Amino acid sequence: MNAGRAILHVDMDAFFASVEQLDDPELKGRPVLVGGTGRRGVVAAASYEAREFGCRSAQPTAVALRLCPHAVVVKPRGSRYRELSDRVFGILGDFSPLVQPISVDEAFVDVTGSSSLFGPAVEIAKSIRARIKAETGLTASVGVAPNKFLAKLASDLDKPDGLTVIEPDKVHEKLDPLPVSRLWGVGPAAEKSLARLGLRTIGDIRGTPDETLVARFGEFGRHLARLARGEDDRPVHTDREAKSISHEQTFGVDLEDPDAVRSVLLGQCEDVGRRLRKHGRLARTVTVKIRFGDFQTITRSDSFGEATDATEAIWEAARALFDGWAQGGSGGGFRPVRLIGAGVSHLTEPGAGRQMGLFEAERDEKRARVDDLTDAITAKHGKGAIRRAGSWREKGGKGMWGPGS
């Protein structure tokens, strides 16, 4: 890498399925599906052997088995996945304090300041891959680039067990031939919209004036233009350093049922609350983000009377914001939703709180006990092991529904 930022995106290969193949040698080389087998069973992960038959995560298990009848279905083992995930994140932390988890099996790592200790970014990536293999028996694909978008894209270009580098002076050479679907936020509907304008590759978008893209897609067009040029100035940060914490979900098909959108929003509020408590932060503001099929995006925000980390308080505020819009307030009125997101901001450290009345204190104590219990179960068994009633979410943006994972 040349001078400037050096960002890694580390992505474990078919993580859940690979863990099952690691622990059961009889599964090696065989198509493996991790997930449920009941009427509503969904594939949480598919091994690369199963993917060759068209199996994928978020697919109903029944469909996957029709595509690959000889696949082996294994029930998820959240505690085992968390154990190996913790080992991997421990390795990443040995190379840089700037590790930003994206999920249980992927993370961004800023190694810009690590070269004096561990060598150039590419050598650090090689060392990380080697240690993960030696200490867990699993493989990881790593992208090395000057920013987060390019690092993420690079890690996807040579899977499994790959290492891809995008040098600052080779960005256009790498990006231009790729399909527009490689850009963040471009799903099937956006891909069709771009194709109608003759824009099928990232190079096509880069060659289109920004004003043309903005006129057609609004702020989303400006987003596309920046990514097509390989621009992304977002820093890598830990939750502890973050100024905000959020989760969002893009759907493959616009959701037309407000209750379905609310259920996804609830799951996101649970995730946000858990991350706040994990890092000892309180939030003063909650924000709901809504995007429609035409790429128009709106946000609604509100502030708490007192900073909080309680899931129930975050959910109550987010639901009120969503319902206020969906029921016609603030210039709203429900429309089919392409993306929903929940986030908190104005984070602060816990301090000496105000004195509360007896009944208010008892209520907050009960809320805290519920949150502590769900956090403990999640830490042991993984996300999705326990959720509030109604907390169901779309899987993989393909219109299939199942418990959050």
Order of alpha helices (4+ residues) and beta strands (2+ residues): beta-alpha-beta-beta-alpha-alpha-beta-alpha-beta-beta-alpha-alpha-beta-alpha-beta-alpha-alpha-alpha-alpha-alpha-beta-alpha-beta-beta-alpha-beta-alpha-beta-beta
